[in-house]
């Protein structure tokens, strides 16, 4: 069910996908790990972060959840279009929640080490898929998600209500169709759904992120627009000064601080809309051109990396920089076969590997990326092979999906 940001220019026309697939040392250690995970963040995290219920109230409304006492969004709940949206969303999420109960049980059994480690989760090519990040990595202090889709802006519901809520929530549901039904975002659809082309008020990923934070049982504490400064540090967007906004090449992002149920711990979710290839694409500089972006990525103290429905991008030479950075920095990598080629983890004896599910090979759209080495590993039991009791990724049907957990030695 995750969202992935894919690069349509590499031939990823996923529209046809459905048809293709029928206090002692322990406490000190935790403090050190938490401090390390914040390296490279210059958002003044040493100071107390603000809290503003406005963002949680808005997130609940977007998610189709009832308002809490004192919410200014309560006035809009009388709208028939919102009530119809709620009925549809609740019916849809009833099935999703059942699947995620299975995923949570699997996580508790199979992802004990990443869960214990916490730290920072890096989720490139994600789109706004906080859903699976929360399912597999609930203990991380920070989540850094990156996709090509724009970050978007907070909706103005006073304005939207005058035009009619129906169009807005139809746009929200349209954008979530594939991630909730197939477990991944479709690149070509996202190019329309999250750019204001379908509905001008859905101009980016922010509403979807807020929805997923709320629907996964979390509470939004604060929202802030952030930016990558010239030196690679992440700063509030208000600190960026440009003489001509039309010539502004700054990479901007979303920061959402959130809290899990029955916890007072503060977590941070970052989403950045940018280009992770080596070179320029769609007017966006790549890692060879953008030292600010590269320095930011190098500053991340990555504990875990998650890769799903990633269009096999890092198999290609023009995604070598981000691939090598992940292999160098991550302690854990959880991925399906579309993330990085299996040989990246088997050569050199640097990783312990556990395989899950079955290797059914790529869907027809990606038939060139069959991996004989991983097929043989599943067949011969070269590495431990464990059950995968749910479907995920391009081979989204249960019984045809795969995941791999690689743990750096």
C-alpha positions, -999 to +999 in steps of 0.1 A: +000+000+000+028+024-001+034+054-022+064+057-043+077+084-063+089+071-096+105+086-126+081+084-155+109+094-180+124+060-175+095+043-191+074+037-161+039+037-174+023+019-145-012+026-157-013-008-173+000-025-141-033-039-128-038-058-160-003-071-159-008-088-125-039-107-117+192+046+335+224+027+329+244+020+298+212+012+279+197+046+285+230+064+275+231+043+243+196+054+234+205+091+241+235+087+218+215+071+191+189+098+192+215+125+191+233+108+161+200+106+142+197+144+143+231+151+128+227+173+097+194+187+108+197+225+113+161+231+122+171+242+157+160+208+172+179+215+204+151+240+212+115+230+221+094+226+190+060+244+190+027+226+189-004+239+171-036+220+172-048+237+139-028+211+119-041+181+137-077+194+133-071+199+096-055+165+093-084+148+109-108+166+086-088+156+055-087+120+068-125+119+073-122+115+111-145+133+135-134+165+150-121+168+185-137+193+210-129+229+201-119+222+165-127+249+140-132+223+114-164+210+131-184+236+112-175+219+079-186+185+090-223+193+082-213+194+045-230+164+027-200+159+004-177+155+034-202+131+050-203+110+019-165+110+017-163+098+054-186+069+047-166+058+017-132+063+035-143+044+066-154+014+044-121+014+026-100+017+057-118-011+074-101-035+050-068-017+050-066-019+088-071-056+088-042-060+064-020-038+085-027-059+116-011-088+097+018-066+087+023-053+122+024-089+135+050-098+108+070-067+117+071-076+154+084-110+145+108-103+117+120-067+120+131-067+157+165-053+151+154-022+130+125-017+154+149-016+184+174+006+166+149+034+158+169+063+145+163+077+110+143+060+082+153+070+047+125+063+021+135+075-014+111+072-043+083+071-018+058+096-030+036+105+000+036+069+013+039+074+051+015+045+054+040+017+050+068+037+067+045+038+098+036+001+094+072-012+092+092+014+112+070+027+140+098+035+164+120+058+142+126+093+155+127+107+119+114+097+085+129+113+054+108+107+023+117+119-012+098+119-045+094+140-076+059+151-066+056+187-053+052+193-016+020+213-020+003+237+004-022+237+032-058+237+019-079+267+024-112+251+034-131+284+036-124+289-001-129+252-009-163+251+009-176+279-013-167+260-045-180+227-031-162+201-010-171+173-034-144+181-060-117+184-033-124+150-017-129+133-050-094+145-058-081+132-025-096+098-031-084+096-067-048+103-055-050+074-030-067+048-052-036+028-063-017+030-030-046+017-010-057-008-036-024-020-050+001-010-023+020+016-045+016+049-062+014+050-100+038+075-114+018+088-143-013+092-121+007+112-095+018+136-122-018+146-124-032+139-090-006+158-070+001+188-092-033+206-092-043+193-127-072+172-114-082+196-086-064+229-082-066+227-044-047+194-043-014+208-055+010+184-038+016+156-014+008+175+019-029+165+022-021+128+016+007+129+042-015+145+068-042+119+060-019+090+065-005+104+097-040+106+111-053+073+097-024+054+111-034+066+146-010+094+151-015+130+161-001+159+142+017+183+165+031+209+140+036+216+103+064+237+088+077+243+053+114+237+052+142+242+027+177+229+019+202+258+023+232+263+000+254+244+025+231+214+027+215+222+060+178+219+065+163+252+076+128+268+079+117+280+045+111+315+059+149+319+062+154+315+024+157+350+008+156+353-029+155+385-050+134+369-078+110+341-068+108+330-104+145+322-104+144+304-070+160+270-074+158+261-037+146+226-029+117+229-004+101+203+018+074+195+043+080+188+080+053+172+101+059+166+138+037+139+151+030+117+181+020+081+184-010+070+205-003+067+243+031+084+239+045+118+245+075+112+222+078+136+193+086+122+158+094+142+126+084+133+090+101+151+062+090+150+026+111+166-001+101+170-038+133+167-058+153+147-083+175+119-070+191+109-103+228+117-110+219+144-135+193+169-145+157+159-152+125+180-158+144+211-150+156+198-117+193+194-111+206+160-101+232+150-075+260+159-098+247+195-102+232+201-067+259+202-040+233+215-016+212+183-020+241+160-020+255+175+012+221+172+028+219+135+020+254+129+032+245+146+065+217+121+072+226+094+098+205+067+082+196+038+103+172+021+080+163+024+043+130+012+028+126+006-009+094-006-025+079-003-060+110+018-069+108+012-106+143-006-106+158+029-108+189+021-088+197-007-112+206+020-137+240+038-139+224+072-137+211+065-101+245+053-089+252+082-065+220+077-044+225+039-045+261+040-033+251+065-006+225+042+008+248+012+007+275+032+026+253+048+052+223+025+060+225-001+088+194-019+076+178-021+042+142-035+037+133-037+001+115-056-026+133-067-058+126-033-074+149-014-050+186-024-056+200-054-074+206-084-052+243-085-060+248-052-042+242-071-009+259-105-017+293-093-029+319-086-003+302-104+026+292-071+042+255-079+048+234-105+065+204-114+044+170-127+051+145-133+023+107-133+026+079-146+005+087-158-031+105-145-061+080-144-089+101-121-110+093-087-123+059-078-138+060-076-177+066-039-176+100-045-160+108-079-176+144-068-183+151-069-146+148-106-139+175-116-114+188-151-117+209-148-085+180-140-063+158-167-080+185-193-072+188-180-036+151-186-030+152-220-047+183-233-031+179-217+004+213-199+002+199-175+027+171-179+052+137-177+035+108-167+057+070-164+051+055-132+039+018-133+049+007-103+029+010-089-006+031-058-014+048-041-043+043-046-080+036-083-074+009-071-049-011-103-046-003-124-015+018-154-024+036-136-052+054-109-033+089-106-019+109-086+006+145-088+017+160-075+050+197-068+047+216-061+079+251-046+078+277-067+096 
